[in-house]
Amino acid sequence: MQITQEMDLYQKLNILTDAAKYDVACTSSGVDRKGSGNGMGNCVAAGICHSFSADGRCIALLKILFTNECVFDCKYCVNRSSNDVPRASFTPDEVCTLTMEFYRRNYIEGLFLSSGILKTPGYTMELLYQTLYKLRYEYHFEGYIHVKAIPGAPQELIQKTGFLADRMSVNLELPTADSLRKLAPHKTRKHILAPMRQVQLKRQENKNELVLYKNAPKFVPAGQSTQMIIGATPENDYQILTVAESLYQKFELKRVFYSAFIQVNQDALLPVLPGGPPLLREHRLYQADWLLRFYGFGAGELLSESHPNFNVFLDPKCDWALSHLEQFPVEINRADYYTLLRVPGIGPKSAQRIVRARRMGSLDYQALKKAGVVLKRAVYFITCNGKQMYPLKIEEDFILRNLLYSSGQTPAETVTYRQLSLFDDDQIFGAVPQKLVQTGL
């Protein structure tokens, strides 16, 4: 194994935590696994405690790249082979040592491990597997681990790694195959989807094994996720949301993450973003994604070819409701659960509370407020016992003006895109002990 070791561990950590900040496909564990009592850490369904930087990136996990060296030259990536940036690579033991030492100091709750492509996809996946194997069986770490499956790596390596990880992810990178050919010509949609399908099928097989054998090892128990870069290519919101819906239905993904394109390279094929990364568009896609997963909406209901993009000034649910005023107002005391879910200002929990509370008697607006309904949005779309809360017109222009007024100004333009470092804020983490620096930990 040939891995550069000219730098000390502290220098590598600076480089490879910074190199990982553009990967947003990490989330809480979603898996319940108690520690054995012989190792360190555990993983519970309540999830991992997170901290977030100003741009929303999660930092509670030790989020690092195994290496930022890469044989690919993706136009949008800061680590592409043609970029003149400091390069570094960890060894499996270094990743294990960092994870254990940061865990002991209560800086982190788990590990998020991704990587550039060192030599070949198979060679890189072998290094990731060795790292996880050492961490589980030599260092006895029983906490949460999220690892990337490398497209193009041998299936047996991905399978062995999946039995050591809690969650795996394969980045889709860009929404369409045409965009991938344009900006990442070394990658193909076929190679990206292949490990997704493998993880899906193996998870299904593993569920059957666990029914027969209770002590069978679990394969990627927290499921798989992916990430799409938004704004680097000309796809509209309808295309992006349709791709996400297809991934949920065909590959049983847990999450699709959306990453607003940040221009870190100068290239003629990349768009110029004078207003900065499209963070508000990213936010609307996350809201719409929530509607797909928990509210029973389809991509074709929220958008269409004639209405291909969300109104950035309204959340997608309000946008949909304004386009379907013929379905409103909804009578709170008679509407079924799924109809209630489509009312702006009513979420799954408040809809459940309404359905339960109606068994005891009819509800009024004060009861809805106690149930958690956001009345400043819902009031335009509901009635209680046939009456509106105020005499309001069910007209698109009237409701739109009032919703925009109640939401206030659009988010501030001054946003920082720098991920919070493990080193540069002593008030949060405390100064890094001198002994840690001297020993390379």
Number of C-alpha atoms within 10 A of each C-alpha: 6 5 11 11 12 10 14 13 24 16 13 23 25 15 20 23 20 19 24 24 19 18 22 19 24 24 19 22 24 19 18 16 17 13 16 11 9 9 15 16 20 17 22 16 13 11 15 19 14 14 13 12 14 12 13 14 21 23 23 21 26 23 26 24 27 29 25 28 20 20 17 20 18 21 24 22 18 20 26 21 18 13 12 9 13 12 16 23 25 23 20 18 16 18 25 22 17 18 25 22 15 17 20 13 9 11 18 21 24 27 25 24 24 25 25 23 23 20 12 16 19 19 16 21 25 18 19 25 23 16 22 28 21 16 23 18 12 12 17 18 24 22 25 26 25 30 26 25 31 29 25 18 19 15 17 9 18 24 18 16 25 26 18 24 25 25 28 30 26 22 21 24 23 23 24 17 15 14 16 19 15 14 21 20 14 12 19 16 17 11 14 18 16 16 23 25 14 14 26 20 13 15 21 11 12 20 15 11 15 13 10 10 11 9 9 12 13 18 25 26 22 22 23 26 26 24 22 23 23 26 24 23 19 12 16 16 25 21 19 21 25 17 17 25 21 13 19 17 10 12 18 19 20 17 21 23 24 25 24 21 22 20 19 11 14 11 12 8 12 17 15 14 13 6 7 15 20 16 20 15 21 21 16 21 26 18 14 23 23 15 20 19 14 11 18 12 18 16 21 13 9 23 21 14 11 7 12 17 21 20 14 15 18 16 16 24 21 21 18 19 18 20 12 11 14 9 13 15 19 20 18 26 20 14 13 14 16 14 16 24 23 23 26 25 20 21 19 15 12 21 25 16 18 26 17 11 16 13 10 8 9 14 16 15 17 10 14 21 12 12 17 16 24 16 18 13 19 18 21 26 25 23 20 19 13 12 12 16 14 9 8 12 10 15 11 13 11 12 19 16 10 13 17 13 10 11 12 9 9 11 10 6 10 7 12 10 16 14 19 20 14 21 14 12 12 10 7 10 14 12 12 14 9 10 9 12 13 11 10 17 20
